[in-house]
Amino acid sequence: MRAIRCNQYGPPESLVLETLPDLQPGPGQVAIDIRAASVNFPDVLVIQNKYQMKPELPFTPGSEFAGVVRAVGPDVKRLKVGMRVAAYTAQGAFAEQALASEAACMPLPEDIDFASAAAVTLAYGTSHHAVVDRGALKAGETMLVLGAAGGVGLAAVEIGKALGARVIAAASSPEKLALCVEHGADATIDYTSENLRERIKALTDGNGPDVIYDPVGGEYAEPAFRSIGWRGRYLVVGFANGEIPKLPLNLALLKGASIVGVFWGQHIQREPELASAALQQIFGWIRDGRVRPHVTKRYALEQTAEALNDMASRRVSGKIVIEP
């Protein structure tokens, strides 16, 4: 089988395409023929040794994929050869085959295609955990989504609307904001041409949002947090900007607000039953048409470096996938 390998930490151009032996599952594992693997921002950081999870060299990057079970190991009870599954693993997705524990696999409904399934697990899983579980967003409340046209941001927009909330999408261009509106956003903020605080104030009648979803960090975090409503929940999802903001804690006191950490990777390990139930709800929303995974571009395995560079340069709206 062919696989993208990270033999030394560095930029996407340092990755190499190698031919490796076919994978054999161990106890409790399945081997999967990958049909689509999603590209996520952490993938860019992992290969440069800039992420909190640090795989031992050499390794195959990529953590989210969908495909068909090709072999099962001892003690596997739920999955069979030929089953369609989506999986989230620590590594191994940018290849023709991957290994996954049975617990990490979710059987796929027949009416969900592989690219959409690969785009669901991390982005929608993260956003569901953030918005529903950690943020406790309710119908009638208002949520501000920063970086709203990215993979997790767009998922948050859709999940907010599925819950009956009012969603304000903030992004960096009119084209990205148009995509957010297409996926349900009620109002928009272009934070490259509009004053973020003034626009939030105008759109919320001075009350501020109940929930702020922030996968970006950087310079927009503090003005957004200063604008949060009473008893608001500020969801710390990630730092795509590359800068970890330093928020003045007196703001949390003055607003009676909560700063809430969102770490989906630990959530699925520590609370697998909750994570599985969340994905089932997401698949239900997909069938109902309330959630529509937006795959904007597909790459061949040989184009993995290009895909990662597009992600690093923030040229991506929605989700991108690699199809081996």
RODO-2510 file (C-alpha; in nm, 4 decimals, decimal comma):
residues 324
     n   res          X          Y          Z
     1     m     0,0000     0,0000     0,0000
     2     r     0,1040     0,3611    -0,0519
     3     a     0,1295     0,6087     0,2349
     4     i     0,2450     0,9640     0,2993
     5     r     0,5286     0,9524     0,5526
     6     c     0,6708     1,2117     0,7877
     7     n     1,0303     1,0928     0,8376
     8     q     1,1473     1,4239     0,9819
     9     y     0,9571     1,7248     1,1143
    10     g     0,9168     2,0069     0,8669
    11     p     0,6861     2,1776     0,6157
    12     p     0,4478     1,9817     0,3908
    13     e     0,7139     1,9619     0,1186
    14     s     0,9241     1,7407     0,3464
    15     l     0,6646     1,4606     0,3374
    16     v     0,7357     1,1625     0,1118
    17     l     0,5153     0,9055    -0,0599
    18     e     0,6302     0,5504     0,0198
    19     t     0,5157     0,1957    -0,0516
    20     l     0,4670    -0,0074     0,2669
    21     p     0,3449    -0,3614     0,3430
    22     d    -0,0311    -0,4074     0,3688
    23     l    -0,1537    -0,3504     0,7227
    24     q    -0,2572    -0,6434     0,9440
    25     p    -0,4960    -0,5764     1,2328
    26     g    -0,4085    -0,6799     1,5862
    27     p    -0,6474    -0,7690     1,8696
    28     g    -0,9442    -0,5335     1,8768
    29     q    -0,8350    -0,3648     1,5532
    30     v    -0,9624    -0,3440     1,1959
    31     a    -0,7740    -0,2652     0,8756
    32     i    -0,9578    -0,0224     0,6489
    33     d    -0,9248     0,0586     0,2793
    34     i    -0,9424     0,4383     0,2841
    35     r    -1,1757     0,6043     0,0363
    36     a    -1,1456     0,9611     0,1690
    37     a    -0,9353     1,1307     0,4394
    38     s    -1,0156     1,4754     0,5719
    39     v    -0,7471     1,7429     0,6082
    40     n    -0,7578     1,9447     0,9303
    41     f    -0,5505     2,2326     1,0626
    42     p    -0,3838     2,0197     1,3350
    43     d    -0,2361     1,8051     1,0548
    44     v    -0,0280     2,1073     0,9501
    45     l     0,1007     2,1507     1,3048
    46     v     0,1708     1,7823     1,3771
    47     i     0,4186     1,7398     1,0910
    48     q     0,6104     2,0460     1,2171
    49     n     0,6188     1,9253     1,5807
    50     k     0,4043     2,2239     1,6845
    51     y     0,1025     2,0357     1,8193
    52     q     0,0321     1,9024     2,1683
    53     m     0,0130     1,5457     2,0335
    54     k     0,3600     1,4402     1,9121
    55     p     0,3745     1,1066     1,7253
    56     e     0,7027     0,9183     1,7213
    57     l     0,8932     0,9453     1,3923
    58     p     0,8405     0,8153     1,1305
    59     f     0,4624     0,8274     1,1006
    60     t     0,1784     0,8684     0,8530
    61     p    -0,0110     1,1932     0,9255
    62     g    -0,3868     1,2413     0,9084
    63     s    -0,6428     1,1404     1,1689
    64     e    -0,9882     1,1383     1,0101
    65     f    -1,1088     0,9112     0,7305
    66     a    -1,3822     0,6914     0,5876
    67     g    -1,3585     0,3647     0,3992
    68     v    -1,4331    -0,0061     0,3897
    69     v    -1,3195    -0,2676     0,6410
    70     r    -1,0744    -0,5023     0,4652
    71     a    -0,9715    -0,7235     0,7618
    72     v    -1,0604    -0,7682     1,1278
    73     g    -0,8385    -0,8764     1,4142
    74     p    -0,9135    -1,1057     1,7086
    75     d    -1,1810    -0,9912     1,9553
    76     v    -1,3552    -0,7628     1,7043
    77     k    -1,7280    -0,8171     1,7522
    78     r    -1,9185    -0,5274     1,5995
    79     l    -1,7485    -0,4788     1,2622
    80     k    -1,7252    -0,7147     0,9628
    81     v    -1,5224    -0,7215     0,6411
    82     g    -1,6947    -0,5060     0,3792
    83     m    -1,8619    -0,2667     0,6248
    84     r    -1,8507     0,1056     0,5488
    85     v    -1,7061     0,3029     0,8417
    86     a    -1,5780     0,6430     0,9469
    87     a    -1,2911     0,6574     1,1954
    88     y    -1,0843     0,9017     1,3959
    89     t    -0,7325     0,7910     1,4898
    90     a    -0,4186     0,9552     1,6221
    91     q    -0,2442     0,9172     1,2839
    92     g    -0,2383     0,7105     0,9642
    93     a    -0,5134     0,8606     0,7477
    94     f    -0,3088     0,9898     0,4531
    95     a    -0,2614     0,6454     0,3014
    96     e    -0,4424     0,3734     0,1076
    97     q    -0,4943     0,1704     0,4278
    98     a    -0,5171     0,2451     0,7987
    99     l    -0,5558     0,0605     1,1259
   100     a    -0,8165     0,1625     1,3813
   101     s    -0,9500     0,0202     1,7032
   102     e    -1,3044    -0,1082     1,6799
   103     a    -1,4073     0,1569     1,9338
   104     a    -1,2751     0,4343     1,7048
   105     c    -1,4990     0,3271     1,4129
   106     m    -1,8525     0,4406     1,3418
   107     p    -2,0596     0,2350     1,0919
   108     l    -2,1759     0,4553     0,8052
   109     p    -2,5312     0,4778     0,6781
   110     e    -2,5495     0,3768     0,3108
   111     d    -2,6863     0,7165     0,2093
   112     i    -2,3804     0,9123     0,3304
   113     d    -2,0880     0,9256     0,0849
   114     f    -1,7287     0,8686     0,1939
   115     a    -1,6085     1,2283     0,1410
   116     s    -1,8921     1,3699     0,3516
   117     a    -1,8349     1,1062     0,6196
   118     a    -1,4627     1,1853     0,6333
   119     a    -1,5500     1,5523     0,6764
   120     v    -1,7882     1,4890     0,9659
   121     t    -1,5978     1,3192     1,2441
   122     l    -1,3567     1,5852     1,3689
   123     a    -1,5194     1,9068     1,2452
   124     y    -1,8773     1,8246     1,3384
   125     g    -1,7727     1,6161     1,6389
   126     t    -1,5663     1,9071     1,7724
   127     s    -1,8389     2,1600     1,7051
   128     h    -2,1145     1,9439     1,8521
   129     h    -1,9062     1,8867     2,1664
   130     a    -1,8361     2,2618     2,1847
   131     v    -2,1776     2,4054     2,1069
   132     v    -2,4114     2,1421     2,2546
   133     d    -2,2096     1,9927     2,5394
   134     r    -1,9700     2,2624     2,6583
   135     g    -2,1577     2,5731     2,5428
   136     a    -2,5097     2,4478     2,6212
   137     l    -2,6483     2,6650     2,3400
   138     k    -3,0275     2,6862     2,3503
   139     a    -3,2963     2,7782     2,1006
   140     g    -3,3442     3,1538     2,0902
   141     e    -2,9911     3,2350     2,2087
   142     t    -2,7288     3,4074     1,9928
   143     m    -2,3927     3,2567     1,8999
   144     l    -2,0981     3,4342     1,7366
   145     v    -1,8705     3,2072     1,5309
   146     l    -1,5200     3,3318     1,4527
   147     g    -1,3433     3,1723     1,1558
   148     a    -1,6914     3,0736     1,0453
   149     a    -1,6024     2,9621     0,6913
   150     g    -1,3459     2,7039     0,8023
   151     g    -1,4236     2,3372     0,8591
   152     v    -1,5125     2,3543     1,2289
   153     g    -1,6567     2,7043     1,1980
   154     l    -1,9018     2,6127     0,9253
   155     a    -2,0019     2,3044     1,1236
   156     a    -2,0689     2,5286     1,4243
   157     v    -2,2885     2,7562     1,2122
   158     e    -2,4994     2,4608     1,0981
   159     i    -2,5232     2,3054     1,4441
   160     g    -2,6264     2,6385     1,5946
   161     k    -2,9085     2,6660     1,3423
   162     a    -3,0103     2,3037     1,3971
   163     l    -3,0543     2,3916     1,7658
   164     g    -3,2728     2,6916     1,6842
   165     a    -3,0215     2,9627     1,7772
   166     r    -2,9419     3,2886     1,5986
   167     v    -2,5937     3,2643     1,4454
   168     i    -2,3587     3,5498     1,3604
   169     a    -2,0728     3,4418     1,1329
   170     a    -1,7393     3,6273     1,1299
   171     a    -1,4869     3,5632     0,8528
   172     s    -1,2236     3,7411     0,6450
   173     s    -1,3867     3,7963     0,3042
   174     p    -1,7253     3,8529     0,1385
   175     e    -1,6907     3,5174    -0,0411
   176     k    -1,6425     3,3301     0,2859
   177     l    -1,9334     3,5123     0,4467
   178     a    -2,1573     3,4269     0,1509
   179     l    -2,0769     3,0595     0,2140
   180     c    -2,1745     3,1034     0,5801
   181     v    -2,5083     3,2562     0,4804
   182     e    -2,5647     2,9654     0,2421
   183     h    -2,5229     2,7325     0,5405
   184     g    -2,7640     2,9213     0,7632
   185     a    -2,5898     3,2214     0,9216
   186     d    -2,8382     3,4948     1,0155
   187     a    -2,5890     3,7835     1,0120
   188     t    -2,2238     3,8336     0,9187
   189     i    -1,9141     4,0296     1,0161
   190     d    -1,6162     4,0850     0,7855
   191     y    -1,3471     4,1458     1,0439
   192     t    -1,0975     4,2670     0,7853
   193     s    -1,3167     4,5652     0,6911
   194     e    -1,5514     4,6114     0,9890
   195     n    -1,4896     4,6925     1,3544
   196     l    -1,5608     4,3655     1,5344
   197     r    -1,6861     4,5133     1,8623
   198     e    -1,9040     4,7776     1,6992
   199     r    -2,0578     4,5265     1,4616
   200     i    -2,1286     4,2762     1,7422
   201     k    -2,2919     4,5531     1,9450
   202     a    -2,5104     4,6565     1,6514
   203     l    -2,6170     4,3005     1,5712
   204     t    -2,7065     4,2136     1,9320
   205     d    -2,8720     4,5427     2,0367
   206     g    -2,5852     4,5969     2,2757
   207     n    -2,6486     4,2739     2,4668
   208     g    -2,3654     4,0675     2,3215
   209     p    -2,3763     3,7007     2,2153
   210     d    -2,4638     3,4244     2,4600
   211     v    -2,1971     3,1949     2,3146
   212     i    -1,8754     3,2754     2,1277
   213     y    -1,7142     2,9932     1,9283
   214     d    -1,3446     3,0673     1,8712
   215     p    -1,1217     2,8294     1,6708
   216     v    -0,8939     3,1175     1,5649
   217     g    -0,7378     3,2890     1,8692
   218     g    -0,5055     3,5788     1,7959
   219     e    -0,6088     3,9427     1,7740
   220     y    -0,9852     3,8929     1,7540
   221     a    -1,0193     3,6977     2,0785
   222     e    -1,0070     3,9886     2,3236
   223     p    -1,2467     4,2243     2,1398
   224     a    -1,4878     3,9330     2,0958
   225     f    -1,4688     3,8422     2,4650
   226     r    -1,5181     4,2067     2,5644
   227     s    -1,8442     4,1936     2,3677
   228     i    -1,9862     3,8773     2,5266
   229     g    -2,3267     3,8873     2,6928
   230     w    -2,4091     3,8374     3,0596
   231     r    -2,3490     3,4743     3,1610
   232     g    -2,1924     3,4196     2,8203
   233     r    -1,9824     3,1155     2,7347
   234     y    -1,6561     3,1690     2,5467
   235     l    -1,5557     2,8442     2,3745
   236     v    -1,1795     2,7993     2,3319
   237     v    -1,1643     2,5623     2,0337
   238     g    -0,8224     2,6272     1,8795
   239     f    -0,5628     2,8749     1,7589
   240     a    -0,5613     2,8691     1,3785
   241     n    -0,4162     3,2212     1,3857
   242     g    -0,1036     3,0742     1,5452
   243     e    -0,1179     3,3083     1,8459
   244     i    -0,2578     3,2025     2,1841
   245     p    -0,4436     3,5076     2,3219
   246     k    -0,4066     3,6357     2,6780
   247     l    -0,7553     3,7282     2,7953
   248     p    -0,7909     3,9652     3,0948
   249     l    -0,9749     3,7607     3,3568
   250     n    -1,1491     4,0673     3,4974
   251     l    -1,3704     4,0537     3,1866
   252     a    -1,5033     3,7150     3,2938
   253     l    -1,5850     3,8626     3,6347
   254     l    -1,7595     4,1708     3,4981
   255     k    -1,9740     3,9723     3,2550
   256     g    -2,0388     3,6711     3,4781
   257     a    -1,8938     3,4862     3,1803
   258     s    -1,7278     3,1467     3,1461
   259     i    -1,4138     3,0591     2,9490
   260     v    -1,4759     2,7005     2,8403
   261     g    -1,2094     2,4684     2,7006
   262     v    -1,3006     2,2359     2,4127
   263     f    -1,0734     1,9334     2,3514
   264     w    -1,2637     1,6843     2,1387
   265     g    -0,9695     1,4421     2,1169
   266     q    -0,9760     1,3866     2,4922
   267     h    -1,3568     1,3921     2,4985
   268     i    -1,3844     1,0894     2,2683
   269     q    -1,1289     0,8973     2,4765
   270     r    -1,2715     0,9837     2,8182
   271     e    -1,6419     0,9932     2,7235
   272     p    -1,6818     0,7628     2,4198
   273     e    -2,0538     0,7013     2,4800
   274     l    -2,1319     1,0744     2,4662
   275     a    -1,9152     1,1175     2,1553
   276     s    -2,0884     0,8265     1,9780
   277     a    -2,4339     0,9620     2,0626
   278     a    -2,3303     1,3027     1,9273
   279     l    -2,2215     1,1541     1,5929
   280     q    -2,5500     0,9655     1,5660
   281     q    -2,7349     1,2941     1,6135
   282     i    -2,5152     1,4571     1,3482
   283     f    -2,5860     1,1764     1,0994
   284     g    -2,9565     1,2270     1,1713
   285     w    -2,9236     1,5978     1,0961
   286     i    -2,7476     1,5143     0,7685
   287     r    -3,0384     1,2910     0,6661
   288     d    -3,2835     1,5663     0,7600
   289     g    -3,0926     1,8212     0,5537
   290     r    -3,0237     2,0432     0,8540
   291     v    -2,6496     1,9745     0,8275
   292     r    -2,4672     1,9617     0,4934
   293     p    -2,0946     1,8814     0,5060
   294     h    -1,9322     2,1128     0,2533
   295     v    -1,6415     1,9461     0,0703
   296     t    -1,4857     2,2168    -0,1446
   297     k    -1,1875     2,0359    -0,2964
   298     r    -1,0544     1,6822    -0,3424
   299     y    -0,6878     1,5865    -0,3764
   300     a    -0,5038     1,2717    -0,4847
   301     l    -0,2650     1,1124    -0,2348
   302     e     0,0271     1,2576    -0,4328
   303     q    -0,1161     1,6065    -0,3704
   304     t    -0,1106     1,5827     0,0088
   305     a     0,1544     1,8559     0,0456
   306     e    -0,0569     2,0886    -0,1697
   307     a    -0,3619     2,0171     0,0454
   308     l    -0,1709     2,0913     0,3665
   309     n    -0,0271     2,4125     0,2213
   310     d    -0,3747     2,5253     0,1197
   311     m    -0,4884     2,4613     0,4772
   312     a    -0,1878     2,6406     0,6281
   313     s    -0,2405     2,9425     0,4014
   314     r    -0,6090     2,9643     0,5003
   315     r    -0,7156     2,9214     0,1378
   316     v    -0,9737     2,6632     0,2480
   317     s    -1,3465     2,7120     0,2962
   318     g    -1,5460     2,4224     0,4353
   319     k    -1,3625     2,0895     0,4179
   320     i    -1,0998     1,9399     0,1872
   321     v    -1,0323     1,5690     0,1478
   322     i    -0,7647     1,3382     0,0095
   323     e    -0,8959     1,0451    -0,1939
   324     p    -0,6304     0,7720    -0,2224
***
